[in-house]
Amino acid sequence: MARICQITGKRPVRGRIIHRKGKSKKSGGIGTHVTKTTKRTFRPNLQRIRVRRPNGSTKRMLVSVKAIKAGLVEKVV
């Protein structure tokens, strides 16, 4: 199953971790230099919850926490 929010459509995005070495110019050094970059994935904070649908039925869905906090879904306890 793909890690995609079924309400907002949030999905994992690719990025990089940038490693820097050296002392910054602000601190009296000659500046920092990039020594290595590695790829990484930023994953959305998804929760598997029971959601009440508009027609009254309930369904388990993968929903991002941002959608839950914003009140876009009605959580069934």
PDB file as gemmi writes it, atoms N, CA and C in Angstrom:
CRYST1    1.000    1.000    1.000  90.00  90.00  90.00 P 1                      
ATOM      1  N   MET A   1       0.845  -1.184   0.000  1.00  0.00           N  
ATOM      2  CA  MET A   1       0.000   0.000   0.000  1.00  0.00           C  
ATOM      3  C   MET A   1       0.889   1.247   0.000  1.00  0.00           C  
ATOM      4  N   ALA A   2       0.592   2.182  -0.865  1.00  0.00           N  
ATOM      5  CA  ALA A   2       1.381   3.409  -0.954  1.00  0.00           C  
ATOM      6  C   ALA A   2       1.106   4.295   0.262  1.00  0.00           C  
ATOM      7  N   ARG A   3       2.142   4.970   0.716  1.00  0.00           N  
ATOM      8  CA  ARG A   3       2.021   5.858   1.881  1.00  0.00           C  
ATOM      9  C   ARG A   3       1.520   7.226   1.424  1.00  0.00           C  
ATOM     10  N   ILE A   4       0.225   7.289   1.099  1.00  0.00           N  
ATOM     11  CA  ILE A   4      -0.389   8.525   0.615  1.00  0.00           C  
ATOM     12  C   ILE A   4      -1.622   8.811   1.464  1.00  0.00           C  
ATOM     13  N   CYS A   5      -1.768  10.051   1.925  1.00  0.00           N  
ATOM     14  CA  CYS A   5      -2.951  10.445   2.685  1.00  0.00           C  
ATOM     15  C   CYS A   5      -4.162  10.414   1.757  1.00  0.00           C  
ATOM     16  N   GLN A   6      -5.225   9.760   2.201  1.00  0.00           N  
ATOM     17  CA  GLN A   6      -6.402   9.606   1.360  1.00  0.00           C  
ATOM     18  C   GLN A   6      -7.299  10.843   1.378  1.00  0.00           C  
ATOM     19  N   ILE A   7      -6.963  11.828   2.204  1.00  0.00           N  
ATOM     20  CA  ILE A   7      -7.741  13.074   2.258  1.00  0.00           C  
ATOM     21  C   ILE A   7      -6.997  14.201   1.540  1.00  0.00           C  
ATOM     22  N   THR A   8      -5.754  14.446   1.930  1.00  0.00           N  
ATOM     23  CA  THR A   8      -5.007  15.584   1.380  1.00  0.00           C  
ATOM     24  C   THR A   8      -4.119  15.216   0.202  1.00  0.00           C  
ATOM     25  N   GLY A   9      -3.803  13.935   0.044  1.00  0.00           N  
ATOM     26  CA  GLY A   9      -2.936  13.519  -1.049  1.00  0.00           C  
ATOM     27  C   GLY A   9      -1.452  13.674  -0.754  1.00  0.00           C  
ATOM     28  N   LYS A  10      -1.111  13.925   0.526  1.00  0.00           N  
ATOM     29  CA  LYS A  10       0.310  14.028   0.891  1.00  0.00           C  
ATOM     30  C   LYS A  10       0.997  12.705   0.621  1.00  0.00           C  
ATOM     31  N   ARG A  11       2.225  12.769   0.106  1.00  0.00           N  
ATOM     32  CA  ARG A  11       2.984  11.565  -0.224  1.00  0.00           C  
ATOM     33  C   ARG A  11       4.446  11.785   0.116  1.00  0.00           C  
ATOM     34  N   PRO A  12       5.263  10.722   0.171  1.00  0.00           N  
ATOM     35  CA  PRO A  12       6.688  10.901   0.440  1.00  0.00           C  
ATOM     36  C   PRO A  12       7.351  11.733  -0.656  1.00  0.00           C  
ATOM     37  N   VAL A  13       8.277  12.590  -0.252  1.00  0.00           N  
ATOM     38  CA  VAL A  13       9.040  13.395  -1.209  1.00  0.00           C  
ATOM     39  C   VAL A  13      10.524  13.142  -0.975  1.00  0.00           C  
ATOM     40  N   ARG A  14      11.323  13.270  -2.042  1.00  0.00           N  
ATOM     41  CA  ARG A  14      12.750  13.029  -1.956  1.00  0.00           C  
ATOM     42  C   ARG A  14      13.484  14.319  -1.633  1.00  0.00           C  
ATOM     43  N   GLY A  15      14.579  14.177  -0.892  1.00  0.00           N  
ATOM     44  CA  GLY A  15      15.402  15.325  -0.542  1.00  0.00           C  
ATOM     45  C   GLY A  15      16.822  14.869  -0.304  1.00  0.00           C  
ATOM     46  N   ARG A  16      17.616  15.714   0.321  1.00  0.00           N  
ATOM     47  CA  ARG A  16      19.007  15.382   0.599  1.00  0.00           C  
ATOM     48  C   ARG A  16      19.394  15.788   2.015  1.00  0.00           C  
ATOM     49  N   ILE A  17      20.337  15.067   2.580  1.00  0.00           N  
ATOM     50  CA  ILE A  17      21.014  15.474   3.801  1.00  0.00           C  
ATOM     51  C   ILE A  17      22.347  16.063   3.350  1.00  0.00           C  
ATOM     52  N   ILE A  18      22.629  17.294   3.740  1.00  0.00           N  
ATOM     53  CA  ILE A  18      23.861  17.956   3.321  1.00  0.00           C  
ATOM     54  C   ILE A  18      24.805  18.000   4.518  1.00  0.00           C  
ATOM     55  N   HIS A  19      25.986  17.367   4.395  1.00  0.00           N  
ATOM     56  CA  HIS A  19      27.003  17.384   5.441  1.00  0.00           C  
ATOM     57  C   HIS A  19      27.964  18.533   5.154  1.00  0.00           C  
ATOM     58  N   ARG A  20      28.182  19.372   6.158  1.00  0.00           N  
ATOM     59  CA  ARG A  20      29.099  20.502   6.006  1.00  0.00           C  
ATOM     60  C   ARG A  20      30.213  20.393   7.031  1.00  0.00           C  
ATOM     61  N   LYS A  21      31.400  20.852   6.652  1.00  0.00           N  
ATOM     62  CA  LYS A  21      32.545  20.787   7.539  1.00  0.00           C  
ATOM     63  C   LYS A  21      33.253  22.135   7.532  1.00  0.00           C  
ATOM     64  N   GLY A  22      33.782  22.521   8.670  1.00  0.00           N  
ATOM     65  CA  GLY A  22      34.523  23.771   8.770  1.00  0.00           C  
ATOM     66  C   GLY A  22      33.869  24.719   9.753  1.00  0.00           C  
ATOM     67  N   LYS A  23      34.537  25.821   9.991  1.00  0.00           N  
ATOM     68  CA  LYS A  23      34.044  26.835  10.922  1.00  0.00           C  
ATOM     69  C   LYS A  23      33.438  27.972  10.113  1.00  0.00           C  
ATOM     70  N   SER A  24      32.264  28.424  10.516  1.00  0.00           N  
ATOM     71  CA  SER A  24      31.567  29.464   9.758  1.00  0.00           C  
ATOM     72  C   SER A  24      32.333  30.786   9.807  1.00  0.00           C  
ATOM     73  N   LYS A  25      32.133  31.602   8.781  1.00  0.00           N  
ATOM     74  CA  LYS A  25      32.802  32.914   8.715  1.00  0.00           C  
ATOM     75  C   LYS A  25      32.375  33.790   9.880  1.00  0.00           C  
ATOM     76  N   LYS A  26      31.103  33.649  10.272  1.00  0.00           N  
ATOM     77  CA  LYS A  26      30.565  34.446  11.373  1.00  0.00           C  
ATOM     78  C   LYS A  26      31.313  34.157  12.678  1.00  0.00           C  
ATOM     79  N   SER A  27      31.781  32.913  12.825  1.00  0.00           N  
ATOM     80  CA  SER A  27      32.503  32.511  14.030  1.00  0.00           C  
ATOM     81  C   SER A  27      34.007  32.707  13.911  1.00  0.00           C  
ATOM     82  N   GLY A  28      34.470  33.304  12.803  1.00  0.00           N  
ATOM     83  CA  GLY A  28      35.888  33.584  12.650  1.00  0.00           C  
ATOM     84  C   GLY A  28      36.643  32.593  11.785  1.00  0.00           C  
ATOM     85  N   GLY A  29      35.935  31.680  11.137  1.00  0.00           N  
ATOM     86  CA  GLY A  29      36.596  30.705  10.281  1.00  0.00           C  
ATOM     87  C   GLY A  29      36.639  31.163   8.827  1.00  0.00           C  
ATOM     88  N   ILE A  30      37.007  30.239   7.938  1.00  0.00           N  
ATOM     89  CA  ILE A  30      37.074  30.584   6.509  1.00  0.00           C  
ATOM     90  C   ILE A  30      35.820  30.140   5.761  1.00  0.00           C  
ATOM     91  N   GLY A  31      34.850  29.616   6.486  1.00  0.00           N  
ATOM     92  CA  GLY A  31      33.586  29.219   5.861  1.00  0.00           C  
ATOM     93  C   GLY A  31      33.418  27.713   5.842  1.00  0.00           C  
ATOM     94  N   THR A  32      32.167  27.278   5.762  1.00  0.00           N  
ATOM     95  CA  THR A  32      31.894  25.839   5.735  1.00  0.00           C  
ATOM     96  C   THR A  32      31.889  25.346   4.304  1.00  0.00           C  
ATOM     97  N   HIS A  33      32.188  24.062   4.140  1.00  0.00           N  
ATOM     98  CA  HIS A  33      32.215  23.448   2.816  1.00  0.00           C  
ATOM     99  C   HIS A  33      31.362  22.189   2.834  1.00  0.00           C  
ATOM    100  N   VAL A  34      30.681  21.933   1.733  1.00  0.00           N  
ATOM    101  CA  VAL A  34      29.882  20.722   1.610  1.00  0.00           C  
ATOM    102  C   VAL A  34      30.824  19.559   1.356  1.00  0.00           C  
ATOM    103  N   THR A  35      30.759  18.532   2.217  1.00  0.00           N  
ATOM    104  CA  THR A  35      31.636  17.380   2.064  1.00  0.00           C  
ATOM    105  C   THR A  35      30.898  16.177   1.489  1.00  0.00           C  
ATOM    106  N   LYS A  36      29.597  16.083   1.729  1.00  0.00           N  
ATOM    107  CA  LYS A  36      28.850  14.921   1.259  1.00  0.00           C  
ATOM    108  C   LYS A  36      27.374  15.240   1.223  1.00  0.00           C  
ATOM    109  N   THR A  37      26.659  14.699   0.240  1.00  0.00           N  
ATOM    110  CA  THR A  37      25.204  14.774   0.228  1.00  0.00           C  
ATOM    111  C   THR A  37      24.672  13.368   0.025  1.00  0.00           C  
ATOM    112  N   THR A  38      23.659  13.014   0.815  1.00  0.00           N  
ATOM    113  CA  THR A  38      23.033  11.703   0.675  1.00  0.00           C  
ATOM    114  C   THR A  38      21.543  11.898   0.470  1.00  0.00           C  
ATOM    115  N   LYS A  39      20.938  11.029  -0.321  1.00  0.00           N  
ATOM    116  CA  LYS A  39      19.506  11.122  -0.587  1.00  0.00           C  
ATOM    117  C   LYS A  39      18.726  10.579   0.600  1.00  0.00           C  
ATOM    118  N   ARG A  40      17.568  11.153   0.831  1.00  0.00           N  
ATOM    119  CA  ARG A  40      16.672  10.675   1.883  1.00  0.00           C  
ATOM    120  C   ARG A  40      15.234  10.903   1.463  1.00  0.00           C  
ATOM    121  N   THR A  41      14.301  10.366   2.245  1.00  0.00           N  
ATOM    122  CA  THR A  41      12.873  10.491   1.961  1.00  0.00           C  
ATOM    123  C   THR A  41      12.187  11.164   3.137  1.00  0.00           C  
ATOM    124  N   PHE A  42      11.402  12.194   2.864  1.00  0.00           N  
ATOM    125  CA  PHE A  42      10.570  12.834   3.876  1.00  0.00           C  
ATOM    126  C   PHE A  42       9.200  12.182   3.797  1.00  0.00           C  
ATOM    127  N   ARG A  43       8.802  11.483   4.857  1.00  0.00           N  
ATOM    128  CA  ARG A  43       7.532  10.763   4.848  1.00  0.00           C  
ATOM    129  C   ARG A  43       6.480  11.527   5.644  1.00  0.00           C  
ATOM    130  N   PRO A  44       5.230  11.587   5.150  1.00  0.00           N  
ATOM    131  CA  PRO A  44       4.172  12.259   5.904  1.00  0.00           C  
ATOM    132  C   PRO A  44       3.803  11.451   7.143  1.00  0.00           C  
ATOM    133  N   ASN A  45       3.321  12.121   8.170  1.00  0.00           N  
ATOM    134  CA  ASN A  45       2.919  11.462   9.415  1.00  0.00           C  
ATOM    135  C   ASN A  45       1.510  10.911   9.219  1.00  0.00           C  
ATOM    136  N   LEU A  46       1.413   9.652   8.788  1.00  0.00           N  
ATOM    137  CA  LEU A  46       0.121   9.040   8.494  1.00  0.00           C  
ATOM    138  C   LEU A  46      -0.328   8.158   9.642  1.00  0.00           C  
ATOM    139  N   GLN A  47      -1.612   8.202   9.929  1.00  0.00           N  
ATOM    140  CA  GLN A  47      -2.215   7.372  10.962  1.00  0.00           C  
ATOM    141  C   GLN A  47      -3.362   6.575  10.334  1.00  0.00           C  
ATOM    142  N   ARG A  48      -3.480   5.312  10.743  1.00  0.00           N  
ATOM    143  CA  ARG A  48      -4.568   4.472  10.251  1.00  0.00           C  
ATOM    144  C   ARG A  48      -5.717   4.600  11.249  1.00  0.00           C  
ATOM    145  N   ILE A  49      -6.766   5.322  10.869  1.00  0.00           N  
ATOM    146  CA  ILE A  49      -7.880   5.592  11.792  1.00  0.00           C  
ATOM    147  C   ILE A  49      -9.202   5.230  11.138  1.00  0.00           C  
ATOM    148  N   ARG A  50     -10.214   5.067  11.982  1.00  0.00           N  
ATOM    149  CA  ARG A  50     -11.572   4.848  11.480  1.00  0.00           C  
ATOM    150  C   ARG A  50     -12.222   6.214  11.277  1.00  0.00           C  
ATOM    151  N   VAL A  51     -12.763   6.412  10.085  1.00  0.00           N  
ATOM    152  CA  VAL A  51     -13.327   7.711   9.698  1.00  0.00           C  
ATOM    153  C   VAL A  51     -14.798   7.550   9.378  1.00  0.00           C  
ATOM    154  N   ARG A  52     -15.599   8.489   9.874  1.00  0.00           N  
ATOM    155  CA  ARG A  52     -17.024   8.491   9.521  1.00  0.00           C  
ATOM    156  C   ARG A  52     -17.182   9.211   8.185  1.00  0.00           C  
ATOM    157  N   ARG A  53     -17.811   8.516   7.231  1.00  0.00           N  
ATOM    158  CA  ARG A  53     -17.998   9.064   5.893  1.00  0.00           C  
ATOM    159  C   ARG A  53     -19.283   9.890   5.829  1.00  0.00           C  
ATOM    160  N   PRO A  54     -19.445  10.706   4.794  1.00  0.00           N  
ATOM    161  CA  PRO A  54     -20.641  11.564   4.692  1.00  0.00           C  
ATOM    162  C   PRO A  54     -21.958  10.784   4.675  1.00  0.00           C  
ATOM    163  N   ASN A  55     -21.956   9.554   4.155  1.00  0.00           N  
ATOM    164  CA  ASN A  55     -23.205   8.782   4.107  1.00  0.00           C  
ATOM    165  C   ASN A  55     -23.499   8.058   5.421  1.00  0.00           C  
ATOM    166  N   GLY A  56     -22.619   8.218   6.439  1.00  0.00           N  
ATOM    167  CA  GLY A  56     -22.869   7.638   7.758  1.00  0.00           C  
ATOM    168  C   GLY A  56     -22.077   6.383   8.054  1.00  0.00           C  
ATOM    169  N   SER A  57     -21.498   5.738   7.048  1.00  0.00           N  
ATOM    170  CA  SER A  57     -20.726   4.526   7.274  1.00  0.00           C  
ATOM    171  C   SER A  57     -19.326   4.877   7.774  1.00  0.00           C  
ATOM    172  N   THR A  58     -18.602   3.872   8.266  1.00  0.00           N  
ATOM    173  CA  THR A  58     -17.232   4.085   8.729  1.00  0.00           C  
ATOM    174  C   THR A  58     -16.278   3.281   7.867  1.00  0.00           C  
ATOM    175  N   LYS A  59     -15.037   3.775   7.771  1.00  0.00           N  
ATOM    176  CA  LYS A  59     -14.025   3.096   6.972  1.00  0.00           C  
ATOM    177  C   LYS A  59     -12.658   3.406   7.552  1.00  0.00           C  
ATOM    178  N   ARG A  60     -11.771   2.397   7.538  1.00  0.00           N  
ATOM    179  CA  ARG A  60     -10.387   2.633   7.963  1.00  0.00           C  
ATOM    180  C   ARG A  60      -9.631   3.302   6.818  1.00  0.00           C  
ATOM    181  N   MET A  61      -8.906   4.368   7.165  1.00  0.00           N  
ATOM    182  CA  MET A  61      -8.167   5.119   6.153  1.00  0.00           C  
ATOM    183  C   MET A  61      -6.802   5.516   6.683  1.00  0.00           C  
ATOM    184  N   LEU A  62      -5.860   5.730   5.767  1.00  0.00           N  
ATOM    185  CA  LEU A  62      -4.579   6.332   6.104  1.00  0.00           C  
ATOM    186  C   LEU A  62      -4.739   7.839   5.948  1.00  0.00           C  
ATOM    187  N   VAL A  63      -4.640   8.563   7.049  1.00  0.00           N  
ATOM    188  CA  VAL A  63      -4.885  10.005   7.047  1.00  0.00           C  
ATOM    189  C   VAL A  63      -3.714  10.704   7.717  1.00  0.00           C  
ATOM    190  N   SER A  64      -3.283  11.812   7.154  1.00  0.00           N  
ATOM    191  CA  SER A  64      -2.188  12.574   7.762  1.00  0.00           C  
ATOM    192  C   SER A  64      -2.688  13.278   9.022  1.00  0.00           C  
ATOM    193  N   VAL A  65      -1.775  13.478   9.959  1.00  0.00           N  
ATOM    194  CA  VAL A  65      -2.120  14.127  11.220  1.00  0.00           C  
ATOM    195  C   VAL A  65      -2.572  15.564  10.976  1.00  0.00           C  
ATOM    196  N   LYS A  66      -1.996  16.202   9.966  1.00  0.00           N  
ATOM    197  CA  LYS A  66      -2.387  17.572   9.640  1.00  0.00           C  
ATOM    198  C   LYS A  66      -3.871  17.645   9.263  1.00  0.00           C  
ATOM    199  N   ALA A  67      -4.361  16.626   8.542  1.00  0.00           N  
ATOM    200  CA  ALA A  67      -5.773  16.586   8.154  1.00  0.00           C  
ATOM    201  C   ALA A  67      -6.664  16.337   9.376  1.00  0.00           C  
ATOM    202  N   ILE A  68      -6.187  15.510  10.309  1.00  0.00           N  
ATOM    203  CA  ILE A  68      -6.965  15.225  11.522  1.00  0.00           C  
ATOM    204  C   ILE A  68      -7.062  16.486  12.377  1.00  0.00           C  
ATOM    205  N   LYS A  69      -5.923  17.186  12.564  1.00  0.00           N  
ATOM    206  CA  LYS A  69      -5.913  18.404  13.378  1.00  0.00           C  
ATOM    207  C   LYS A  69      -6.754  19.509  12.764  1.00  0.00           C  
ATOM    208  N   ALA A  70      -6.777  19.575  11.425  1.00  0.00           N  
ATOM    209  CA  ALA A  70      -7.534  20.618  10.741  1.00  0.00           C  
ATOM    210  C   ALA A  70      -9.037  20.334  10.750  1.00  0.00           C  
ATOM    211  N   GLY A  71      -9.427  19.137  11.185  1.00  0.00           N  
ATOM    212  CA  GLY A  71     -10.845  18.800  11.248  1.00  0.00           C  
ATOM    213  C   GLY A  71     -11.421  18.389   9.903  1.00  0.00           C  
ATOM    214  N   LEU A  72     -10.578  17.928   8.980  1.00  0.00           N  
ATOM    215  CA  LEU A  72     -11.061  17.523   7.656  1.00  0.00           C  
ATOM    216  C   LEU A  72     -11.750  16.170   7.711  1.00  0.00           C  
ATOM    217  N   VAL A  73     -11.509  15.388   8.770  1.00  0.00           N  
ATOM    218  CA  VAL A  73     -12.165  14.084   8.914  1.00  0.00           C  
ATOM    219  C   VAL A  73     -12.795  14.001  10.300  1.00  0.00           C  
ATOM    220  N   GLU A  74     -13.848  13.198  10.393  1.00  0.00           N  
ATOM    221  CA  GLU A  74     -14.496  12.966  11.676  1.00  0.00           C  
ATOM    222  C   GLU A  74     -14.050  11.596  12.163  1.00  0.00           C  
ATOM    223  N   LYS A  75     -13.291  11.592  13.239  1.00  0.00           N  
ATOM    224  CA  LYS A  75     -12.701  10.371  13.781  1.00  0.00           C  
ATOM    225  C   LYS A  75     -13.729   9.607  14.607  1.00  0.00           C  
ATOM    226  N   VAL A  76     -13.826   8.301  14.402  1.00  0.00           N  
ATOM    227  CA  VAL A  76     -14.744   7.450  15.172  1.00  0.00           C  
ATOM    228  C   VAL A  76     -13.953   6.807  16.290  1.00  0.00           C  
ATOM    229  N   VAL A  77     -14.454   6.892  17.509  1.00  0.00           N  
ATOM    230  CA  VAL A  77     -13.750   6.328  18.656  1.00  0.00           C  
ATOM    231  C   VAL A  77     -14.191   4.924  18.946  1.00  0.00           C  
TER     232      VAL A  77                                                      
END                                                                             
